[in-house]
Amino acid sequence: MKKTQTGFTLIELAIVLVIIGLLLGGVLKGQELINSAKVKNMANDFRNVPVYIYGYQDKYKALPGDDLQATAHNGSTTVGDGDGKIEGIWNSTDAGQESLKFWEHVRKAGLAPGSTDIANAATNGFYPTNSDGGRIGVTSSVPITNLPGAYFICSAGILGKYAKQLDLTMDDGLANGGSLRATEGTTFSSAETAATTWTDSSSYTVCMGF
């Protein structure tokens, strides 16, 4: 009796390999698009904060967070001291610091989305975050050594592969150069030292001065 061979022909194998290649290509392209969208969102965070500040100054002739007349201006429950600086650490959880009051002021003014209930900030999602869930904040205190600017925006918990792309998008691509710099520090009791290189899997706090 003649045996019948079973199995795939070369054409069938070729078709299967092409399909697998297309699927892998689609997955990789999809992941690339997701990563690009994430970096774009992070870049928008950095671009939006100056808009909030200048918009608030144009509307009230005062600095958000520092506004001494914030209650009269927009019904904020907190006011600043009017000295022209946003005092406090950028990632403050203290409602008495202007760096946290900043978010109530710009939100009450209708310039930024988010909760305005600063009294319950720890439980109501008041703290602004980036697309990876890291804190975003603003301050007049220099967060990273030698970072130039009068005001500073910081965004935490950003993987090196995203941070590098963010820096290339907005600045010079150097972790320790230009107006956008990064550090692996998270405490910020004083100005942190800038990282010198990017490591894709490391987590960074990225800060920009303006």
C-alpha positions, 0 to 999 in steps of 0.5 A: 500500500502506498503511504500518503505524506501529510504536512505543509507545502512550501507555499503554505509555509511561506504564506504562514510566515508572511502572515506571522510577519505582518502580525508582528509588524502590526504589533510593533507599529501599534506599540510605537504609536502608543509610545509616541502618543504617550510622549506627545501627551507628556510634551503637552503637559510641559507646553500647557503650564506656561499657557496657564501662567500667562493666561492667568496673568493676562486675566488677573494681573497676578501669578497663579499660586502666588495671587494674593486676591485669588478668592476675589478673582475666581473664588479660590479658597487659598491665596498666595503672598503676592511676592511674584514667586511660586513658592514650595517644592514642585510636588508638594502635598501641603495646601499651604504651599503656593506650588499646590495652590497653583492648581486650584487657582488655574482650575478655578480660573477655567484655564486647566481641567481637574478638581478644585477641592484642594482641602481633600487633595489626597483623596480626590485626584487633585494632584495632576499626573502625566500619562504614566501616572507620575506627579506634575508640578510647578515651582519657582525653586530650582529643582535641578542644579543649573537649570535655567529659568524663573519658573520650573515644571517637573514631571515624575516617573518617566522611563528613560526611553520616553524621557529621551524622546521627550527631550529630543522633541522639546530640547537638545536630547541631553539629560543634563543640558538645555532648558529640559533636564532630568534626574533620578532623584525624587525627594527634592529637598534641594536642587538635584543633580542632573543625570548625564545619560539616559537609561531606557529602563530607569525612571526619571523626573524631567524638569523644564525651566522657562 
